[in-house]
Amino acid sequence: MVDQAVVEREVIEALQRCYDPEIPVNIYELGLIYDLTVAPDGAVDIRMTLTAPNCPAAQELPAEVERAVRSVPGVTGARVEIVFDPPWDRCKMSDAAKLKLGLL
């Protein structure tokens, strides 16, 4: 058994170190993470999207996310699912991301 809240917080911190190579904002603040679940045994499931279905990072980014999640203490496994429904748009970004990109 792991402390799911602690692991979730640390997974989010790890995700905040992952960047879309074309945008200088981390994927968490961009709103690309749609769902994050930590099971009692430490398995982590992530549903995420990309900024566009033909995103150049489509091959590398999910693997980078999985590596980042697996590096968190207490994580016993990681599964990353890419989804495009609902499609990503700017309204999913945090205010910090919008500010950094000059959208606020």
N, C-alpha and C positions, 0 to 999 in steps of 0.2 A: 504494500500500500504506500502511495505517495501522497503528499499534501498537494492536492490538485490545484488549489489556488496559488500556491507558491510556484509550482511548475508552470502554470499558465502565465503568470507574471514574467517568469524567466524566459519562456518561449516568446512572448511578445517582445521582450528586450532583444532576443536573438533576431526576430523578424525585423526589428528596427535597424538592424545592421545589414539588411539585404536591400539592394537597390535595383530598380529598373535601369539598365545601362543608358537609356536615353533621357532619363528624368532625374534631376538631382534631389530626389525626395525618396525616403525609404518606402517599401511596399506597404507597410502597415499604415503609415500616414496617408499614402495615396488611396487607401481604401480598397486595396486589392484582396485583402483577407476577408472573406465573407463569413466564415465560421471556423472556430477553433474549439476543439473538444479534447479534454484530457481525461482519460479513463483512470479508475482507481489503481490499475496496474502500471500506469505511466505511459501507456500507448497514446499517441497524439494523432488526431485526424484533423486535417485542414482542408477546407474548401476555399479555393482562391480563383481569381480571374486574372486576366491580362488586360492591358489598356486597349488592346485590339486583337481580334482573332489571328491576324497575320503578324503579330508582334515578333520582331527579330529575336527577342529573348525567350520565345516559347519553348525552346529546347533546354536552355541552360537554367532559367529561373526556377522552375519546379525542383530541379536537382539541387540547386543552391539552397532553396528553402528547406528541403529535406535534410541536407547536411547541417544547416544551422539548428534545426529543431533537434536532431539527434545529438548535437553537442551539449545540450542542456542536461545538467545532472538530474537524474530521476526519470528521464525519458527512456523508455524501453523499446520504443518503435515509433516510426513516423510514416504517415500516409498522406500524400498530397494529391488532391483531386482538382483538376482544372475544369472550371465551369464557365459558360458564357451567358447564363441566364440567372439573374438579370444581367444585361450588358453593363459594363463599367461606364461611368461618366463622371465628370468633374464634381458633381454634387456629393460623391462618395468620399472625397478628400477631406481631411481634417482642416480646420482653420489654419493650423500651423503650416500645413503643406500649401494651402492656397496663398498664404502670406509669403512663403519662401519663393513661390513661382510668380508672385506679383499679381495674383488674381483677387486680392482683397484691397 
